[in-house]
Structures are given as structure tokens and as C-alpha cells.
């Protein structure tokens, strides 16, 4: 197992280089740069623009810019300086990344806590009333766009506040009335309450799709010959369902875990906009508008690392769940 992990870690290097190189080419393909808008300002002298161009390294070839950025990142962990904020990219993206991770972690927990029990129940009792109800809500979750559902939730929360005076937490990361010297637990609870509804909306489609997928996988495994043999030998139903059928049925789901984390971070974008959550998406939109390429490259590098590590972890989990899989 250890040689396999070392090989995978070595494979990270060309994958990371290729992903960041392609991203750098795409960002450089856009016309103009961060200083283009300053040229339209008559109060900014050409000498000032040229000085800033040299300061930010925009006077060099884009290939030289990429290799300088890569060298600084590999040797010093330096992702460059944000053009707009005049601060290191690491400092700029750390806060929004952690805020997005709050939504992602809550969403991931809800994803598996809800989708797995629903999928297993529907597989064990197919076409029952419970299964039909879960099927209806699954198709509803898949059919209604999440951003539209988010707007409906906000409208309902506003109506509840007007009609009954219920001050439900939504919008922003924390309550504006919260005292600055409030304790850490109380502040964490307030952040959790504000993140709960956006997280539920974010994971709605995932729960709807995965619950149906797990149902189908469980029903297929439960109809196989070895399950009938296990029942004929008198094994308890609980052992048959969870020790044998469930482990096999979860293999495709575990195989897809590698893209779950970066996928949720990307999918959190419109939720962060609708609920005014200070995550990565508002920062990225601002960086796109101002062509702040080093912020964009920092986020690409972070997402690439998350994707590669997630795929490695999912492969290791597959070996743990399925004893037939061996890595050498």
C-alpha cells in the first residue's frame, strides 16, 4: 500500500503542473490586464501605469510570469500578490476559503446522513408508501433549480418574520446584533445557524440524486445469488444488509468522493451570492472583473490539490470497503 501511495503522490506533480499551466494560459488569453482600466482614467499618468506594470511583473512574457509564479509557490509557498488588494494571495483567500468550507462541511455531513438512510430504506421496502414519498421529493429536488429554491426559502422566511415575528437567521455569516465580545461557543453557534439553511439548499440536489442511486445499487446487490445464499444459510437480515449488500452498493458512491469536495466548493457559488455569504465566489467574481490573475491561480491551485487528495482518499477507502481491491 505504501509504494502505491508514494507513486500517487509523485503523480500529483505533473497533474498539478499541467492543470495550473492550462489555467494560466486561459487567464492570459483574456484581452487586457489589471491595468487596462487605469488607461481609461485620464487622471492616471502613463508613467504610473508603466511603473505598476513593472511592479506586478506584467511587462514580462506570460510564460516567464508562470514560471516565476510556480517557482515562488514551490520554493516559498508564495502564491503571488493580489493586484487589487496589494496583499499576498494567501492572506486574501484564506478567510473566504474557510467560510466556504463551513458550508461544504455541513453540506457533506447532511449529504451522507440523509441520503444513505433514505436509499437503504427505499431499497429494503421498494414501492412502499415511504419509498413513493421519498421518490416524489427526490424528483422535486432534482427538478427545481437550487437558486430558485433558495429564493423561495428567503421569501418564506421573510413572510414568517412579518406574520409571526420569527427572526430566523439568514443572510451573511453572523447576526449584525451580535456583540463583538461574545464568547467563542456562542459565536460559533450563530455562524452554524446562519450556515445551516444555505448548506441544506446546497446539498439538496446531491441528496436527491444519491438517495436514488444508492436505492438502485442496493436493490441490484440484494437480488444477487450470494445474498440469496446468505439468507439460505440463516444469516441475520441486519448482517446481510449492512455487512454484505451495503458495502458493495456503496462502492460507486465512494469512487465518486474524489470530486465531492471541490464540486461542493464550486457549487456553493450561487448560494453564497443569494445568501450574501462571504465565501470564495464573491472574491472570484471580483477577481474575474479586475483580472486579478494571481487570486484566480491561487484558487485553481487549491482546487486542484483538493481534487487530487480527494481522489487518493477515495481509492484508499475503496480498498478498505472492498477486500477484492489490492494496491501494490
N, C-alpha and C positions, 0 to 999 in steps of 0.2 A: 504493500500500500504506500509506503513512504517513497519508493522510487517513482511511483505514478504521480504522487503529489508534487514531487520535485520537477518532473517533466512538465506537468501542467503549469507550474509557476514559471518555468522557463518559456513556455509558450505564451505567457502573458506579455512578454517583451515585444515580439513582432506584432502581436494583435494590437497592443496599445499604441505602438508607433504608427501603424497603418491607420488606425481609427482617428488619432489626433491629426495625422498628416492630411487625411481627406477632409476633416473638419476645417483645418486651417485653409485649405485650398478653397473650400466653399465660402468661408467668411471673406476671403480676399477677393473672390470673384465679384462681390457686390461693388457697384460703381462708387467711387469716392472713398473717404475715410472719415475718422472722427473730426478732423479739422476742416472738412469740406464746408460745413455750415458756417464756420467762422469766416470763410472767404466772402460770404454774402453780407457780412456785417461791415459797413463802411468805417466804423469806428476802430476796427482792429487793423493794425498796420501789417503789411506783408512781412516785415522783419520779425514781428512777433509770431506770426504763423510759422515762418521758417525755423525760428528758434524752438518752438514747440514740436515741430516735426522732427528735429534732430534729438530733442529731449526724449520723445517717445519712441525713437528708432524707426519712424515711418519713412525716413528718407532712404532706407536700405531696401534691397530686394526682398520680396516676400519669403523666398527660400532661406535667406540669411536670417530673417526675423524668426522663422520657425525653428531653425537650429539653435539660435540663441535662447529662445524660449524653452526648448527641450533641454538644453544644457543646464540652464539655471534651475529647471524643475528637478532634473535627475541628481544634480550635484548639491543643490542647496534647498530643494523643496520650495523654490520661489516660482510662483505662477505668473509673475509679472505685476505691473502696476496698472490699476484702473485709470483710464484716461479721464473719466468724468469725476470720480471721487478723489483722485490723487492719493490713493491709498493702495497698499498691496491687495491683490485679488483675494488672497486667503482671508484677510480680515473682512473684506466686503461680503463674501459669500458664506462665511461660517454661520452667521446669525440666521439668514434666510434658509440655509440648508437644514439647520437644526429645527427650525419652525416647520418646514415641510416634512421632516422626519417624524414630528409629533403626529401629524395626520396619517402618515404612512404606517407607523407602528400601531396606532389604534385601529386603522382600517384593516391591516393584516390580521390582527387578533380577532376582530369581528368576522373577518372573512372565513377563517377556519372554524371558529366557534359556532357559526351559524350554518355554513354551507355543508359541513361534514355530517352533523346530526340530521339535517333535512334530507340529504342524499341517501344516507343509510336507512332512515325511516321509510322513505318513498320506495326504496328497493325491497325492503322487507314486506311492505304492505302495498304492492302496486295496485293502482286503480281504486284504492280506497278513497273515502271522502277526504281524509287528510292529504293523501297524495294529490288528489284533484285540486284541493285548495292551494297547496304549495306550487303545483304546476301553473295555476292561474296567476299567482303572484310572481312566479319566475318569468312568465311571458310578459307580464306587465313591466317588470323591472328591466327586461331586455328591450322592450318596445318603446318605453318612454325615455327620451334623451335625459341624461343626468342633469344638464344645466337647466332644462325646463322644470324638472322635478325640484331642483334647488330653488328656483323662483317660486314654485308653488308652496314649498315649505316656508320660505320667508314671508309670503303673503299670509299663510295660515298663522304664523307666529305673531305677525302684526295684528291680525284680527283678534287673536286670543288676548293680546295686550290691551286692545281697545275695548273689547267686550267684558273681559273678566279681570283686567289688571294684572295678568300674568307676565311678569318681566323675565321672559326666557332669554338665556344668554345666546346671542348670535351677533356676528359682525365683529371683526377684529380678533385680537388674540386674548384680550382680557377686558374686564369691566373698566369703564372710564372712571367710575366712582370708587374704585379700589384704592385704599390708602397706600402711599409709597412704602411705608414702614411695616406693611403687613407681613406676617410670618411666611416662611417658605412653603409649608404644607397648605396653608390657605391660598396662597398664590398659585401653587401647582394645581389645586382642585379647581380654581377658577379657570385656568388655562384648559384643563381637561374638559370642563363643561362647555367652553366655547369651541373646542375642537371636536366634540362628540358628534354633533349634527353634521358638520361638513364631512367627517370621516364616514359616517353612515351612508351619506349620499354618494361619496366617492367609491365605496365598495359595493354599492347596490347591484351594478351590472355583474361584478365578479361573483357575488353570492348567487345571483340568479343563474348564471351560466355554469358555475362549478357544481352547484347542487344538482342540476340536471345531468351533468357529465358524470358525477360520482354515482348517481342513481343508475345510469346506463351501464357503467362499468361494474357496479355491484351485481346488477341483475344478470349480466353476462357471466360473471365468475360463479354466481350461485347456481347456474344451470349447467356447470361443467361436471364431468364424470367424477373427479376426485372429491367434489363436495358431496355428491350422492353416496360415494363410497364411505366418506367420513360419517355421514348420517347413518348408513347401514351398520357401521361398527359401533354405533351408540354414543358417539362423542356429543357433549352438550352443545346445544344450539349457540350459546354465547361464545364458546371456543371456536366453533365452525365459522361464525360470522366475523368475529373480530381478530382471531389469530390467523385464520387462513384466507377467507374471502376478502376481508377489508385490506389486508396488506397487499394483496395482488391488485385490487381495484385502485389503490392509491398510487400505483407506480407511475401512470401517465401524469397525474397531478404533481407528484414530486419531481418528475422530469422537467416540468414547466416552471419550477420555483426560481430558476436562474434569472428569468426576466421579470419576476414579480416585483422586486424592489424598485429597479429603475422604471418599470412600467407604471407603478403607482405614483412615483415622483412626477413622471411626465403627465399622468392622468389627473394629478391634483391641480393642474394649472387653472382650468376654468373654475374649479371650486374655490381656489384661492382668490380669484378675481371677484366672483359673486359674493363671497363672504368677507371680502377685504382682509384676507389672512396674509400676514407679511412673510410669505414664503419665497421660493425661488422664481416662480413665474413672473410676479411684478418686476423683480430685478432683471430677469432675462428680457422681458419686453422693453424695459428701459435701455438695456444694453443693445438690443437689436436696433432700436430707434436712433441711438447715438453711435452705433458701430464701435462699441467698446469691445474689441475683439478678445482681449485677454480675460474678461469676465466670461465671455462665451466659451473660450477654450478651457477655462477652469472648470466650468460646469460639464463640458464634454469629457474632460479627463476624469472627473469624479464619477460621472455616469458610466463610463467605460470600465473603471475599476470595480464599481458595484456589480456591473453585469458579469464580469469575468469571475469575481469571487462568488457571486450567486450561483453561477453555473458549476463551479467546482464543488460548492457545498451540496448542490442538488445531486451531483454524481456520487458524492460520498454517502449521502442519505439513501440513494438507490441501492448501493452495496449493502447498507445496513438493513434495509427493508427486505430486499430480495437476496437470499443466500446464493442464488444461482449466478449472481454477478460477482466477478472477481477482477480486481485490477492488479496488474503486475508491472 
